[in-house]
Amino acid sequence: MLRSQTRGNGLLRTTTAIATVCLSVLAVLSASSSDTGARAAGPVQPAVVIIGDSLSTGHGTSPADAWPNLVENDPGFQQFHATIVNAAHDGSGYVSVGDNGSTFGSQVETSVTDGTRLVLFFGSENDMGTTPGETELAAARAFASVKSRAPDADIVVVGPPSYTSTPEAERLNIRDQDRAAAQKAGADFVDPIDLGWIMDDAADLIGPDGDHPSVAGQQYLQAKMEALIEPRIRQASPGNTPFAG
């Protein structure tokens, strides 16, 4: 009888030990699986979304020469582990409907997400000829859409450039509407006309069609845009060195 109890106790201890080992193995496997999932997901890369027209698509040169692509491939930008999403389409504006039915507002809808760190609008002279106040209202809607989709994203609004120091009144009117909407939205407004972008060297920076940047012009815009992008991306990635340019 005593021997039978001893055998029973031994069997119980053995069964308990096996169960303990199995539970430990399962715990290790579960932790390993969890860690692997976390590593696989990794940190979300902050995105810079470019909203624009043919000045940002490489029209007249090539997509590879377009300033957004030049920025993305600059080693100085790559150190921030961010991505460029170039949503620009030829012919687009806040009101103007461009290729593929694109407007600046629809570009926001298709490209801006909660992972977007910065949205940079550039243009557009394509809105010249719209009814008074129409561009400002459309711009306000586009900026509000950014805030809804990416509440933490910075918004930089770059107005339409002029290649002469005496721009048309209508171009200035579009510039003013863009600025008014940006200010009301709390976005940063940058005025290429007041800053004299391109004007002093248009013969070299603008291509044969007299409207779109040459290869040198795209490189010029790269430098201008990097100066706007860098400090805003740097806020999310402190300790990095400046753009190589």
Secondary structure, 3 states (H helix, E strand, C coil): CHHHHHHHHHHHHHHHHHHHHHHHHHHHHHHHHHHHHHHHHCCCCCEEEEEECCCCCCCCCCHHHCHHHHHHCCHHHHCCCCEEEECCCCCCCCCCCCHHHCCHHHHHHHHCCCCEEEEEEECCHHHCCCCCCHHHHHHHHHHHHHHHHCCCCEEEEECCCCCCCCCCHHHHHHHHHHHHHHHHHCCEEECHHHHCCCHHHHHHHECCCCCCECHHHHHHHHHHHHHHHHHHHHCCCCCCCCCCC
